[in-house]
Amino acid sequence: MDEGDIAVLRRAGLDDVAIHDATQIIGFFNYINRVADALGVEREEFIRPWGEA
């Protein structure tokens, strides 16, 4: 990520608050998925694997 990536988001209509909020949410999901993987958390049965219709 660099200033060019932020510029793209701003051209798409996001303001600084929206960019901040998205960054926080993306970072949290990145973190929690790594924790779940490290602990061997199993996927719920109702969640389909990626690529399945």
C-alpha positions, 0 to 999 in steps of 0.5 A: 500500500502506498499513497497511490492506493489511497488515491484510488479509494478516494476517487472511488468516493471513499473519505478518510473515515471510510478508508480508516474503517475499512482498514480496521475491519480488514485488519481484524478479519486478517488477524482473527482468521490467522488465530482461527487457523493457528488454533485449528478452528473448524469451519461451521457446516453451513459455510461452503468452501471457496469456489463451491456454488 
